[in-house]
Amino acid sequence: MAKKSLLIGLLSVFLFSFSSQQEVYICKGKSSKKYHKSNKCRGLSNCSTSIYKVSLNEARNAGRTACKIEY
C-alpha cells in the first residue's frame, strides 16, 4: 500500500511540474478570457492587442480557461 501511495504522489508531482512548464498564448484585450495552444488558433483572430506567450500556470492564475476550439 505504501508503494502505491508513493507512486501516486510522484506521478502527481510530475504532472504538476509538466503543466507548469507548458506555454500557451493569450490576447490581452479587455474581453479576452481564454488561453490557446497555438498562436495561429482562429480563436485569436479577433485579438485587438498583441498575442503573448505565457506559462500555463500564469494564464490560469489570471483566470483564463482553455480555448474550446483547441482543447
mmCIF file as Biopython writes it, N, C-alpha, C and O atoms, coordinates in Angstrom:
data_model
#
loop_
_atom_site.group_PDB
_atom_site.id
_atom_site.type_symbol
_atom_site.label_atom_id
_atom_site.label_alt_id
_atom_site.label_comp_id
_atom_site.label_asym_id
_atom_site.label_entity_id
_atom_site.label_seq_id
_atom_site.pdbx_PDB_ins_code
_atom_site.Cartn_x
_atom_site.Cartn_y
_atom_site.Cartn_z
_atom_site.occupancy
_atom_site.B_iso_or_equiv
_atom_site.auth_seq_id
_atom_site.auth_asym_id
_atom_site.pdbx_PDB_model_num
ATOM 1   N N  . MET A ? 1  ? 0.820   -1.199 0.000   1.0 0.0 1  A 1 
ATOM 2   C CA . MET A ? 1  ? 0.000   0.000  0.000   1.0 0.0 1  A 1 
ATOM 3   C C  . MET A ? 1  ? 0.862   1.260  0.000   1.0 0.0 1  A 1 
ATOM 4   O O  . MET A ? 1  ? 0.527   2.246  -0.658  1.0 0.0 1  A 1 
ATOM 5   N N  . ALA A ? 2  ? 1.969   1.228  0.736   1.0 0.0 2  A 1 
ATOM 6   C CA . ALA A ? 2  ? 2.848   2.396  0.805   1.0 0.0 2  A 1 
ATOM 7   C C  . ALA A ? 2  ? 3.468   2.692  -0.557  1.0 0.0 2  A 1 
ATOM 8   O O  . ALA A ? 2  ? 3.633   3.854  -0.927  1.0 0.0 2  A 1 
ATOM 9   N N  . LYS A ? 3  ? 3.812   1.636  -1.305  1.0 0.0 3  A 1 
ATOM 10  C CA . LYS A ? 3  ? 4.390   1.832  -2.634  1.0 0.0 3  A 1 
ATOM 11  C C  . LYS A ? 3  ? 3.387   2.499  -3.575  1.0 0.0 3  A 1 
ATOM 12  O O  . LYS A ? 3  ? 3.756   3.345  -4.389  1.0 0.0 3  A 1 
ATOM 13  N N  . LYS A ? 4  ? 2.130   2.116  -3.457  1.0 0.0 4  A 1 
ATOM 14  C CA . LYS A ? 4  ? 1.081   2.698  -4.306  1.0 0.0 4  A 1 
ATOM 15  C C  . LYS A ? 4  ? 0.913   4.186  -3.998  1.0 0.0 4  A 1 
ATOM 16  O O  . LYS A ? 4  ? 0.784   4.996  -4.916  1.0 0.0 4  A 1 
ATOM 17  N N  . SER A ? 5  ? 0.913   4.548  -2.724  1.0 0.0 5  A 1 
ATOM 18  C CA . SER A ? 5  ? 0.780   5.945  -2.326  1.0 0.0 5  A 1 
ATOM 19  C C  . SER A ? 5  ? 1.958   6.770  -2.807  1.0 0.0 5  A 1 
ATOM 20  O O  . SER A ? 5  ? 1.789   7.895  -3.276  1.0 0.0 5  A 1 
ATOM 21  N N  . LEU A ? 6  ? 3.155   6.205  -2.690  1.0 0.0 6  A 1 
ATOM 22  C CA . LEU A ? 6  ? 4.356   6.894  -3.149  1.0 0.0 6  A 1 
ATOM 23  C C  . LEU A ? 6  ? 4.312   7.099  -4.657  1.0 0.0 6  A 1 
ATOM 24  O O  . LEU A ? 6  ? 4.653   8.174  -5.150  1.0 0.0 6  A 1 
ATOM 25  N N  . LEU A ? 7  ? 3.897   6.078  -5.382  1.0 0.0 7  A 1 
ATOM 26  C CA . LEU A ? 7  ? 3.799   6.182  -6.839  1.0 0.0 7  A 1 
ATOM 27  C C  . LEU A ? 7  ? 2.787   7.256  -7.252  1.0 0.0 7  A 1 
ATOM 28  O O  . LEU A ? 7  ? 3.054   8.045  -8.158  1.0 0.0 7  A 1 
ATOM 29  N N  . ILE A ? 8  ? 1.648   7.286  -6.599  1.0 0.0 8  A 1 
ATOM 30  C CA . ILE A ? 8  ? 0.624   8.300  -6.901  1.0 0.0 8  A 1 
ATOM 31  C C  . ILE A ? 8  ? 1.159   9.693  -6.597  1.0 0.0 8  A 1 
ATOM 32  O O  . ILE A ? 8  ? 0.930   10.627 -7.366  1.0 0.0 8  A 1 
ATOM 33  N N  . GLY A ? 9  ? 1.869   9.839  -5.485  1.0 0.0 9  A 1 
ATOM 34  C CA . GLY A ? 9  ? 2.453   11.134 -5.123  1.0 0.0 9  A 1 
ATOM 35  C C  . GLY A ? 9  ? 3.467   11.607 -6.143  1.0 0.0 9  A 1 
ATOM 36  O O  . GLY A ? 9  ? 3.448   12.769 -6.550  1.0 0.0 9  A 1 
ATOM 37  N N  . LEU A ? 10 ? 4.357   10.712 -6.561  1.0 0.0 10 A 1 
ATOM 38  C CA . LEU A ? 10 ? 5.373   11.069 -7.547  1.0 0.0 10 A 1 
ATOM 39  C C  . LEU A ? 10 ? 4.752   11.412 -8.896  1.0 0.0 10 A 1 
ATOM 40  O O  . LEU A ? 10 ? 5.198   12.341 -9.571  1.0 0.0 10 A 1 
ATOM 41  N N  . LEU A ? 11 ? 3.736   10.674 -9.284  1.0 0.0 11 A 1 
ATOM 42  C CA . LEU A ? 11 ? 3.044   10.952 -10.537 1.0 0.0 11 A 1 
ATOM 43  C C  . LEU A ? 11 ? 2.370   12.325 -10.496 1.0 0.0 11 A 1 
ATOM 44  O O  . LEU A ? 11 ? 2.395   13.062 -11.481 1.0 0.0 11 A 1 
ATOM 45  N N  . SER A ? 12 ? 1.775   12.659 -9.368  1.0 0.0 12 A 1 
ATOM 46  C CA . SER A ? 12 ? 1.121   13.962 -9.208  1.0 0.0 12 A 1 
ATOM 47  C C  . SER A ? 12 ? 2.124   15.099 -9.334  1.0 0.0 12 A 1 
ATOM 48  O O  . SER A ? 12 ? 1.850   16.098 -9.998  1.0 0.0 12 A 1 
ATOM 49  N N  . VAL A ? 13 ? 3.285   14.953 -8.699  1.0 0.0 13 A 1 
ATOM 50  C CA . VAL A ? 13 ? 4.328   15.976 -8.775  1.0 0.0 13 A 1 
ATOM 51  C C  . VAL A ? 13 ? 4.820   16.125 -10.205 1.0 0.0 13 A 1 
ATOM 52  O O  . VAL A ? 13 ? 5.010   17.242 -10.687 1.0 0.0 13 A 1 
ATOM 53  N N  . PHE A ? 14 ? 5.027   15.002 -10.888 1.0 0.0 14 A 1 
ATOM 54  C CA . PHE A ? 14 ? 5.486   15.038 -12.271 1.0 0.0 14 A 1 
ATOM 55  C C  . PHE A ? 14 ? 4.475   15.760 -13.163 1.0 0.0 14 A 1 
ATOM 56  O O  . PHE A ? 14 ? 4.852   16.625 -13.954 1.0 0.0 14 A 1 
ATOM 57  N N  . LEU A ? 15 ? 3.202   15.410 -13.040 1.0 0.0 15 A 1 
ATOM 58  C CA . LEU A ? 15 ? 2.173   16.037 -13.875 1.0 0.0 15 A 1 
ATOM 59  C C  . LEU A ? 15 ? 2.048   17.516 -13.578 1.0 0.0 15 A 1 
ATOM 60  O O  . LEU A ? 15 ? 1.859   18.309 -14.500 1.0 0.0 15 A 1 
ATOM 61  N N  . PHE A ? 16 ? 2.147   17.912 -12.312 1.0 0.0 16 A 1 
ATOM 62  C CA . PHE A ? 16 ? 2.062   19.325 -11.955 1.0 0.0 16 A 1 
ATOM 63  C C  . PHE A ? 16 ? 3.235   20.098 -12.540 1.0 0.0 16 A 1 
ATOM 64  O O  . PHE A ? 16 ? 3.046   21.189 -13.078 1.0 0.0 16 A 1 
ATOM 65  N N  . SER A ? 17 ? 4.444   19.551 -12.444 1.0 0.0 17 A 1 
ATOM 66  C CA . SER A ? 17 ? 5.611   20.256 -12.961 1.0 0.0 17 A 1 
ATOM 67  C C  . SER A ? 17 ? 5.566   20.337 -14.476 1.0 0.0 17 A 1 
ATOM 68  O O  . SER A ? 17 ? 6.015   21.329 -15.048 1.0 0.0 17 A 1 
ATOM 69  N N  . PHE A ? 18 ? 5.032   19.313 -15.143 1.0 0.0 18 A 1 
ATOM 70  C CA . PHE A ? 18 ? 4.909   19.349 -16.598 1.0 0.0 18 A 1 
ATOM 71  C C  . PHE A ? 18 ? 3.936   20.438 -17.031 1.0 0.0 18 A 1 
ATOM 72  O O  . PHE A ? 18 ? 4.233   21.188 -17.960 1.0 0.0 18 A 1 
ATOM 73  N N  . SER A ? 19 ? 2.780   20.540 -16.378 1.0 0.0 19 A 1 
ATOM 74  C CA . SER A ? 19 ? 1.783   21.529 -16.776 1.0 0.0 19 A 1 
ATOM 75  C C  . SER A ? 19 ? 2.251   22.939 -16.478 1.0 0.0 19 A 1 
ATOM 76  O O  . SER A ? 19 ? 1.862   23.870 -17.183 1.0 0.0 19 A 1 
ATOM 77  N N  . SER A ? 20 ? 3.078   23.130 -15.453 1.0 0.0 20 A 1 
ATOM 78  C CA . SER A ? 20 ? 3.533   24.468 -15.122 1.0 0.0 20 A 1 
ATOM 79  C C  . SER A ? 20 ? 4.581   24.968 -16.113 1.0 0.0 20 A 1 
ATOM 80  O O  . SER A ? 20 ? 4.802   26.174 -16.219 1.0 0.0 20 A 1 
ATOM 81  N N  . GLN A ? 21 ? 5.240   24.040 -16.852 1.0 0.0 21 A 1 
ATOM 82  C CA . GLN A ? 21 ? 6.251   24.432 -17.824 1.0 0.0 21 A 1 
ATOM 83  C C  . GLN A ? 21 ? 5.664   24.627 -19.217 1.0 0.0 21 A 1 
ATOM 84  O O  . GLN A ? 21 ? 6.335   25.158 -20.102 1.0 0.0 21 A 1 
ATOM 85  N N  . GLN A ? 22 ? 4.450   24.215 -19.415 1.0 0.0 22 A 1 
ATOM 86  C CA . GLN A ? 22 ? 3.804   24.331 -20.708 1.0 0.0 22 A 1 
ATOM 87  C C  . GLN A ? 22 ? 3.551   25.809 -21.015 1.0 0.0 22 A 1 
ATOM 88  O O  . GLN A ? 22 ? 3.213   26.583 -20.119 1.0 0.0 22 A 1 
ATOM 89  N N  . GLU A ? 23 ? 3.713   26.190 -22.265 1.0 0.0 23 A 1 
ATOM 90  C CA . GLU A ? 23 ? 3.457   27.572 -22.659 1.0 0.0 23 A 1 
ATOM 91  C C  . GLU A ? 23 ? 2.214   27.630 -23.531 1.0 0.0 23 A 1 
ATOM 92  O O  . GLU A ? 23 ? 1.957   26.733 -24.334 1.0 0.0 23 A 1 
ATOM 93  N N  . VAL A ? 24 ? 1.454   28.694 -23.359 1.0 0.0 24 A 1 
ATOM 94  C CA . VAL A ? 24 ? 0.224   28.919 -24.104 1.0 0.0 24 A 1 
ATOM 95  C C  . VAL A ? 24 ? 0.214   30.359 -24.594 1.0 0.0 24 A 1 
ATOM 96  O O  . VAL A ? 24 ? 1.093   31.151 -24.253 1.0 0.0 24 A 1 
ATOM 97  N N  . TYR A ? 25 ? -0.783  30.684 -25.391 1.0 0.0 25 A 1 
ATOM 98  C CA . TYR A ? 25 ? -0.882  32.015 -25.976 1.0 0.0 25 A 1 
ATOM 99  C C  . TYR A ? 25 ? -2.158  32.697 -25.503 1.0 0.0 25 A 1 
ATOM 100 O O  . TYR A ? 25 ? -3.212  32.070 -25.403 1.0 0.0 25 A 1 
ATOM 101 N N  . ILE A ? 26 ? -2.047  33.997 -25.213 1.0 0.0 26 A 1 
ATOM 102 C CA . ILE A ? 26 ? -3.206  34.766 -24.783 1.0 0.0 26 A 1 
ATOM 103 C C  . ILE A ? 26 ? -3.244  36.096 -25.513 1.0 0.0 26 A 1 
ATOM 104 O O  . ILE A ? 26 ? -2.230  36.594 -26.001 1.0 0.0 26 A 1 
ATOM 105 N N  . CYS A ? 27 ? -4.427  36.649 -25.572 1.0 0.0 27 A 1 
ATOM 106 C CA . CYS A ? 27 ? -4.645  38.008 -26.047 1.0 0.0 27 A 1 
ATOM 107 C C  . CYS A ? 27 ? -4.913  38.833 -24.791 1.0 0.0 27 A 1 
ATOM 108 O O  . CYS A ? 27 ? -5.627  38.374 -23.900 1.0 0.0 27 A 1 
ATOM 109 N N  . LYS A ? 28 ? -4.369  40.014 -24.705 1.0 0.0 28 A 1 
ATOM 110 C CA . LYS A ? 28 ? -4.574  40.830 -23.508 1.0 0.0 28 A 1 
ATOM 111 C C  . LYS A ? 28 ? -5.655  41.889 -23.706 1.0 0.0 28 A 1 
ATOM 112 O O  . LYS A ? 28 ? -5.667  42.903 -23.009 1.0 0.0 28 A 1 
ATOM 113 N N  . GLY A ? 29 ? -6.560  41.658 -24.655 1.0 0.0 29 A 1 
ATOM 114 C CA . GLY A ? 29 ? -7.685  42.559 -24.860 1.0 0.0 29 A 1 
ATOM 115 C C  . GLY A ? 29 ? -8.639  42.536 -23.673 1.0 0.0 29 A 1 
ATOM 116 O O  . GLY A ? 29 ? -8.596  41.614 -22.859 1.0 0.0 29 A 1 
ATOM 117 N N  . LYS A ? 30 ? -9.499  43.544 -23.569 1.0 0.0 30 A 1 
ATOM 118 C CA . LYS A ? 30 ? -10.411 43.684 -22.424 1.0 0.0 30 A 1 
ATOM 119 C C  . LYS A ? 30 ? -11.347 42.498 -22.253 1.0 0.0 30 A 1 
ATOM 120 O O  . LYS A ? 30 ? -11.642 42.112 -21.121 1.0 0.0 30 A 1 
ATOM 121 N N  . SER A ? 31 ? -11.818 41.916 -23.334 1.0 0.0 31 A 1 
ATOM 122 C CA . SER A ? 31 ? -12.803 40.833 -23.229 1.0 0.0 31 A 1 
ATOM 123 C C  . SER A ? 31 ? -12.180 39.438 -23.348 1.0 0.0 31 A 1 
ATOM 124 O O  . SER A ? 31 ? -12.911 38.448 -23.389 1.0 0.0 31 A 1 
ATOM 125 N N  . SER A ? 32 ? -10.864 39.339 -23.404 1.0 0.0 32 A 1 
ATOM 126 C CA . SER A ? 32 ? -10.194 38.048 -23.566 1.0 0.0 32 A 1 
ATOM 127 C C  . SER A ? 32 ? -10.255 37.235 -22.283 1.0 0.0 32 A 1 
ATOM 128 O O  . SER A ? 32 ? -9.954  37.734 -21.199 1.0 0.0 32 A 1 
ATOM 129 N N  . LYS A ? 33 ? -10.654 35.960 -22.424 1.0 0.0 33 A 1 
ATOM 130 C CA . LYS A ? 33 ? -10.810 35.098 -21.262 1.0 0.0 33 A 1 
ATOM 131 C C  . LYS A ? 33 ? -10.222 33.702 -21.462 1.0 0.0 33 A 1 
ATOM 132 O O  . LYS A ? 33 ? -10.317 32.869 -20.560 1.0 0.0 33 A 1 
ATOM 133 N N  . LYS A ? 34 ? -9.623  33.426 -22.608 1.0 0.0 34 A 1 
ATOM 134 C CA . LYS A ? 34 ? -9.155  32.086 -22.952 1.0 0.0 34 A 1 
ATOM 135 C C  . LYS A ? 34 ? -7.644  32.058 -23.145 1.0 0.0 34 A 1 
ATOM 136 O O  . LYS A ? 34 ? -7.003  33.088 -23.352 1.0 0.0 34 A 1 
ATOM 137 N N  . TYR A ? 35 ? -7.094  30.847 -23.072 1.0 0.0 35 A 1 
ATOM 138 C CA . TYR A ? 35 ? -5.710  30.622 -23.496 1.0 0.0 35 A 1 
ATOM 139 C C  . TYR A ? 35 ? -5.728  29.587 -24.611 1.0 0.0 35 A 1 
ATOM 140 O O  . TYR A ? 35 ? -6.656  28.786 -24.718 1.0 0.0 35 A 1 
ATOM 141 N N  . HIS A ? 36 ? -4.679  29.616 -25.448 1.0 0.0 36 A 1 
ATOM 142 C CA . HIS A ? 36 ? -4.649  28.845 -26.684 1.0 0.0 36 A 1 
ATOM 143 C C  . HIS A ? 36 ? -3.346  28.060 -26.803 1.0 0.0 36 A 1 
ATOM 144 O O  . HIS A ? 36 ? -2.299  28.520 -26.347 1.0 0.0 36 A 1 
ATOM 145 N N  . LYS A ? 37 ? -3.408  26.872 -27.418 1.0 0.0 37 A 1 
ATOM 146 C CA . LYS A ? 37 ? -2.221  26.045 -27.653 1.0 0.0 37 A 1 
ATOM 147 C C  . LYS A ? 37 ? -1.303  26.680 -28.685 1.0 0.0 37 A 1 
ATOM 148 O O  . LYS A ? 37 ? -0.079  26.598 -28.572 1.0 0.0 37 A 1 
ATOM 149 N N  . SER A ? 38 ? -1.890  27.307 -29.679 1.0 0.0 38 A 1 
ATOM 150 C CA . SER A ? 38 ? -1.135  27.836 -30.811 1.0 0.0 38 A 1 
ATOM 151 C C  . SER A ? 38 ? -1.444  29.313 -31.014 1.0 0.0 38 A 1 
ATOM 152 O O  . SER A ? 38 ? -2.564  29.765 -30.779 1.0 0.0 38 A 1 
ATOM 153 N N  . ASN A ? 39 ? -0.437  30.052 -31.453 1.0 0.0 39 A 1 
ATOM 154 C CA . ASN A ? 39 ? -0.683  31.461 -31.767 1.0 0.0 39 A 1 
ATOM 155 C C  . ASN A ? 39 ? -1.427  31.612 -33.095 1.0 0.0 39 A 1 
ATOM 156 O O  . ASN A ? 39 ? -1.804  32.720 -33.476 1.0 0.0 39 A 1 
ATOM 157 N N  . LYS A ? 40 ? -1.635  30.499 -33.794 1.0 0.0 40 A 1 
ATOM 158 C CA . LYS A ? 40 ? -2.385  30.501 -35.057 1.0 0.0 40 A 1 
ATOM 159 C C  . LYS A ? 40 ? -3.853  30.110 -34.866 1.0 0.0 40 A 1 
ATOM 160 O O  . LYS A ? 40 ? -4.593  30.035 -35.847 1.0 0.0 40 A 1 
ATOM 161 N N  . CYS A ? 41 ? -4.288  29.862 -33.642 1.0 0.0 41 A 1 
ATOM 162 C CA . CYS A ? 41 ? -5.672  29.468 -33.370 1.0 0.0 41 A 1 
ATOM 163 C C  . CYS A ? 41 ? -6.639  30.529 -33.887 1.0 0.0 41 A 1 
ATOM 164 O O  . CYS A ? 41 ? -6.408  31.726 -33.718 1.0 0.0 41 A 1 
ATOM 165 N N  . ARG A ? 42 ? -7.717  30.083 -34.514 1.0 0.0 42 A 1 
ATOM 166 C CA . ARG A ? 42 ? -8.684  31.050 -35.048 1.0 0.0 42 A 1 
ATOM 167 C C  . ARG A ? 42 ? -9.403  31.808 -33.929 1.0 0.0 42 A 1 
ATOM 168 O O  . ARG A ? 42 ? -10.006 32.852 -34.179 1.0 0.0 42 A 1 
ATOM 169 N N  . GLY A ? 43 ? -9.342  31.290 -32.694 1.0 0.0 43 A 1 
ATOM 170 C CA . GLY A ? 43 ? -9.905  31.999 -31.549 1.0 0.0 43 A 1 
ATOM 171 C C  . GLY A ? 43 ? -9.165  33.290 -31.237 1.0 0.0 43 A 1 
ATOM 172 O O  . GLY A ? 43 ? -9.691  34.157 -30.539 1.0 0.0 43 A 1 
ATOM 173 N N  . LEU A ? 44 ? -7.957  33.419 -31.746 1.0 0.0 44 A 1 
ATOM 174 C CA . LEU A ? 44 ? -7.165  34.647 -31.547 1.0 0.0 44 A 1 
ATOM 175 C C  . LEU A ? 44 ? -7.308  35.623 -32.713 1.0 0.0 44 A 1 
ATOM 176 O O  . LEU A ? 44 ? -6.692  36.689 -32.701 1.0 0.0 44 A 1 
ATOM 177 N N  . SER A ? 45 ? -8.101  35.279 -33.706 1.0 0.0 45 A 1 
ATOM 178 C CA . SER A ? 45 ? -8.183  36.106 -34.920 1.0 0.0 45 A 1 
ATOM 179 C C  . SER A ? 45 ? -8.770  37.490 -34.672 1.0 0.0 45 A 1 
ATOM 180 O O  . SER A ? 45 ? -8.489  38.414 -35.436 1.0 0.0 45 A 1 
ATOM 181 N N  . ASN A ? 46 ? -9.567  37.657 -33.638 1.0 0.0 46 A 1 
ATOM 182 C CA . ASN A ? 46 ? -10.152 38.966 -33.340 1.0 0.0 46 A 1 
ATOM 183 C C  . ASN A ? 46 ? -9.394  39.727 -32.265 1.0 0.0 46 A 1 
ATOM 184 O O  . ASN A ? 46 ? -9.895  40.724 -31.745 1.0 0.0 46 A 1 
ATOM 185 N N  . CYS A ? 47 ? -8.204  39.275 -31.927 1.0 0.0 47 A 1 
ATOM 186 C CA . CYS A ? 47 ? -7.417  39.915 -30.879 1.0 0.0 47 A 1 
ATOM 187 C C  . CYS A ? 47 ? -7.062  41.343 -31.304 1.0 0.0 47 A 1 
ATOM 188 O O  . CYS A ? 47 ? -6.487  41.560 -32.371 1.0 0.0 47 A 1 
ATOM 189 N N  . SER A ? 48 ? -7.409  42.303 -30.461 1.0 0.0 48 A 1 
ATOM 190 C CA . SER A ? 48 ? -7.169  43.715 -30.788 1.0 0.0 48 A 1 
ATOM 191 C C  . SER A ? 48 ? -5.817  44.201 -30.257 1.0 0.0 48 A 1 
ATOM 192 O O  . SER A ? 48 ? -5.415  45.332 -30.534 1.0 0.0 48 A 1 
ATOM 193 N N  . THR A ? 49 ? -5.108  43.351 -29.492 1.0 0.0 49 A 1 
ATOM 194 C CA . THR A ? 49 ? -3.780  43.701 -28.982 1.0 0.0 49 A 1 
ATOM 195 C C  . THR A ? 49 ? -2.788  42.687 -29.527 1.0 0.0 49 A 1 
ATOM 196 O O  . THR A ? 49 ? -3.124  41.899 -30.411 1.0 0.0 49 A 1 
ATOM 197 N N  . SER A ? 50 ? -1.591  42.704 -29.015 1.0 0.0 50 A 1 
ATOM 198 C CA . SER A ? 50 ? -0.602  41.699 -29.393 1.0 0.0 50 A 1 
ATOM 199 C C  . SER A ? 50 ? -0.950  40.369 -28.737 1.0 0.0 50 A 1 
ATOM 200 O O  . SER A ? 50 ? -1.691  40.330 -27.755 1.0 0.0 50 A 1 
ATOM 201 N N  . ILE A ? 51 ? -0.416  39.289 -29.279 1.0 0.0 51 A 1 
ATOM 202 C CA . ILE A ? 51 ? -0.594  37.961 -28.722 1.0 0.0 51 A 1 
ATOM 203 C C  . ILE A ? 51 ? 0.665   37.641 -27.925 1.0 0.0 51 A 1 
ATOM 204 O O  . ILE A ? 51 ? 1.781   37.824 -28.412 1.0 0.0 51 A 1 
ATOM 205 N N  . TYR A ? 52 ? 0.479   37.160 -26.694 1.0 0.0 52 A 1 
ATOM 206 C CA . TYR A ? 52 ? 1.589   36.918 -25.792 1.0 0.0 52 A 1 
ATOM 207 C C  . TYR A ? 52 ? 1.734   35.441 -25.462 1.0 0.0 52 A 1 
ATOM 208 O O  . TYR A ? 52 ? 0.735   34.737 -25.313 1.0 0.0 52 A 1 
ATOM 209 N N  . LYS A ? 53 ? 2.974   34.967 -25.348 1.0 0.0 53 A 1 
ATOM 210 C CA . LYS A ? 53 ? 3.271   33.601 -24.908 1.0 0.0 53 A 1 
ATOM 211 C C  . LYS A ? 53 ? 3.523   33.668 -23.403 1.0 0.0 53 A 1 
ATOM 212 O O  . LYS A ? 53 ? 4.377   34.427 -22.944 1.0 0.0 53 A 1 
ATOM 213 N N  . VAL A ? 54 ? 2.777   32.872 -22.640 1.0 0.0 54 A 1 
ATOM 214 C CA . VAL A ? 54 ? 2.911   32.834 -21.184 1.0 0.0 54 A 1 
ATOM 215 C C  . VAL A ? 54 ? 2.869   31.377 -20.725 1.0 0.0 54 A 1 
ATOM 216 O O  . VAL A ? 54 ? 2.509   30.491 -21.501 1.0 0.0 54 A 1 
ATOM 217 N N  . SER A ? 55 ? 3.232   31.128 -19.479 1.0 0.0 55 A 1 
ATOM 218 C CA . SER A ? 55 ? 3.133   29.771 -18.952 1.0 0.0 55 A 1 
ATOM 219 C C  . SER A ? 55 ? 1.666   29.438 -18.713 1.0 0.0 55 A 1 
ATOM 220 O O  . SER A ? 55 ? 0.834   30.324 -18.518 1.0 0.0 55 A 1 
ATOM 221 N N  . LEU A ? 56 ? 1.369   28.154 -18.734 1.0 0.0 56 A 1 
ATOM 222 C CA . LEU A ? 56 ? 0.006   27.703 -18.474 1.0 0.0 56 A 1 
ATOM 223 C C  . LEU A ? 56 ? -0.450  28.155 -17.092 1.0 0.0 56 A 1 
ATOM 224 O O  . LEU A ? 56 ? -1.588  28.594 -16.928 1.0 0.0 56 A 1 
ATOM 225 N N  . ASN A ? 57 ? 0.432   28.052 -16.098 1.0 0.0 57 A 1 
ATOM 226 C CA . ASN A ? 57 ? 0.074   28.498 -14.746 1.0 0.0 57 A 1 
ATOM 227 C C  . ASN A ? 57 ? -0.255  29.980 -14.709 1.0 0.0 57 A 1 
ATOM 228 O O  . ASN A ? 57 ? -1.207  30.387 -14.043 1.0 0.0 57 A 1 
ATOM 229 N N  . GLU A ? 58 ? 0.519   30.787 -15.414 1.0 0.0 58 A 1 
ATOM 230 C CA . GLU A ? 58 ? 0.269   32.229 -15.443 1.0 0.0 58 A 1 
ATOM 231 C C  . GLU A ? 58 ? -1.100  32.521 -16.059 1.0 0.0 58 A 1 
ATOM 232 O O  . GLU A ? 58 ? -1.843  33.367 -15.560 1.0 0.0 58 A 1 
ATOM 233 N N  . ALA A ? 59 ? -1.424  31.827 -17.131 1.0 0.0 59 A 1 
ATOM 234 C CA . ALA A ? 59 ? -2.724  32.021 -17.779 1.0 0.0 59 A 1 
ATOM 235 C C  . ALA A ? 59 ? -3.862  31.613 -16.842 1.0 0.0 59 A 1 
ATOM 236 O O  . ALA A ? 59 ? -4.855  32.329 -16.717 1.0 0.0 59 A 1 
ATOM 237 N N  . ARG A ? 60 ? -3.712  30.467 -16.187 1.0 0.0 60 A 1 
ATOM 238 C CA . ARG A ? 60 ? -4.756  30.001 -15.264 1.0 0.0 60 A 1 
ATOM 239 C C  . ARG A ? 60 ? -4.881  30.924 -14.056 1.0 0.0 60 A 1 
ATOM 240 O O  . ARG A ? 60 ? -5.992  31.203 -13.604 1.0 0.0 60 A 1 
ATOM 241 N N  . ASN A ? 61 ? -3.754  31.399 -13.531 1.0 0.0 61 A 1 
ATOM 242 C CA . ASN A ? 61 ? -3.792  32.306 -12.384 1.0 0.0 61 A 1 
ATOM 243 C C  . ASN A ? 61 ? -4.457  33.637 -12.731 1.0 0.0 61 A 1 
ATOM 244 O O  . ASN A ? 61 ? -4.985  34.322 -11.855 1.0 0.0 61 A 1 
ATOM 245 N N  . ALA A ? 62 ? -4.428  33.993 -14.007 1.0 0.0 62 A 1 
ATOM 246 C CA . ALA A ? 62 ? -5.079  35.225 -14.461 1.0 0.0 62 A 1 
ATOM 247 C C  . ALA A ? 62 ? -6.566  34.989 -14.744 1.0 0.0 62 A 1 
ATOM 248 O O  . ALA A ? 62 ? -7.260  35.890 -15.213 1.0 0.0 62 A 1 
ATOM 249 N N  . GLY A ? 63 ? -7.050  33.779 -14.461 1.0 0.0 63 A 1 
ATOM 250 C CA . GLY A ? 63 ? -8.469  33.472 -14.647 1.0 0.0 63 A 1 
ATOM 251 C C  . GLY A ? 63 ? -8.833  32.999 -16.040 1.0 0.0 63 A 1 
ATOM 252 O O  . GLY A ? 63 ? -10.014 32.896 -16.373 1.0 0.0 63 A 1 
ATOM 253 N N  . ARG A ? 64 ? -7.826  32.710 -16.861 1.0 0.0 64 A 1 
ATOM 254 C CA . ARG A ? 64 ? -8.099  32.244 -18.228 1.0 0.0 64 A 1 
ATOM 255 C C  . ARG A ? 64 ? -8.500  30.771 -18.209 1.0 0.0 64 A 1 
ATOM 256 O O  . ARG A ? 64 ? -8.052  30.006 -17.355 1.0 0.0 64 A 1 
ATOM 257 N N  . THR A ? 65 ? -9.338  30.390 -19.148 1.0 0.0 65 A 1 
ATOM 258 C CA . THR A ? 65 ? -9.726  28.993 -19.332 1.0 0.0 65 A 1 
ATOM 259 C C  . THR A ? 65 ? -9.320  28.559 -20.730 1.0 0.0 65 A 1 
ATOM 260 O O  . THR A ? 65 ? -9.010  29.392 -21.582 1.0 0.0 65 A 1 
ATOM 261 N N  . ALA A ? 66 ? -9.323  27.247 -20.964 1.0 0.0 66 A 1 
ATOM 262 C CA . ALA A ? 66 ? -8.875  26.690 -22.234 1.0 0.0 66 A 1 
ATOM 263 C C  . ALA A ? 66 ? -9.799  27.069 -23.384 1.0 0.0 66 A 1 
ATOM 264 O O  . ALA A ? 66 ? -11.017 27.133 -23.220 1.0 0.0 66 A 1 
ATOM 265 N N  . CYS A ? 67 ? -9.217  27.316 -24.529 1.0 0.0 67 A 1 
ATOM 266 C CA . CYS A ? 67 ? -9.961  27.571 -25.756 1.0 0.0 67 A 1 
ATOM 267 C C  . CYS A ? 67 ? -10.707 26.304 -26.148 1.0 0.0 67 A 1 
ATOM 268 O O  . CYS A ? 67 ? -10.114 25.226 -26.178 1.0 0.0 67 A 1 
ATOM 269 N N  . LYS A ? 68 ? -11.982 26.411 -26.446 1.0 0.0 68 A 1 
ATOM 270 C CA . LYS A ? 68 ? -12.781 25.231 -26.799 1.0 0.0 68 A 1 
ATOM 271 C C  . LYS A ? 68 ? -12.512 24.755 -28.225 1.0 0.0 68 A 1 
ATOM 272 O O  . LYS A ? 68 ? -12.886 23.636 -28.574 1.0 0.0 68 A 1 
ATOM 273 N N  . ILE A ? 69 ? -11.895 25.549 -29.026 1.0 0.0 69 A 1 
ATOM 274 C CA . ILE A ? 69 ? -11.547 25.145 -30.396 1.0 0.0 69 A 1 
ATOM 275 C C  . ILE A ? 69 ? -10.403 24.129 -30.360 1.0 0.0 69 A 1 
ATOM 276 O O  . ILE A ? 69 ? -10.419 23.139 -31.092 1.0 0.0 69 A 1 
ATOM 277 N N  . GLU A ? 70 ? -9.417  24.382 -29.508 1.0 0.0 70 A 1 
ATOM 278 C CA . GLU A ? 70 ? -8.215  23.551 -29.486 1.0 0.0 70 A 1 
ATOM 279 C C  . GLU A ? 70 ? -8.193  22.474 -28.412 1.0 0.0 70 A 1 
ATOM 280 O O  . GLU A ? 70 ? -7.482  21.480 -28.557 1.0 0.0 70 A 1 
ATOM 281 N N  . TYR A ? 71 ? -8.946  22.646 -27.352 1.0 0.0 71 A 1 
ATOM 282 C CA . TYR A ? 71 ? -8.887  21.696 -26.230 1.0 0.0 71 A 1 
ATOM 283 C C  . TYR A ? 71 ? -10.130 20.856 -26.166 1.0 0.0 71 A 1 
ATOM 284 O O  . TYR A ? 71 ? -10.254 20.004 -25.286 1.0 0.0 71 A 1 
#
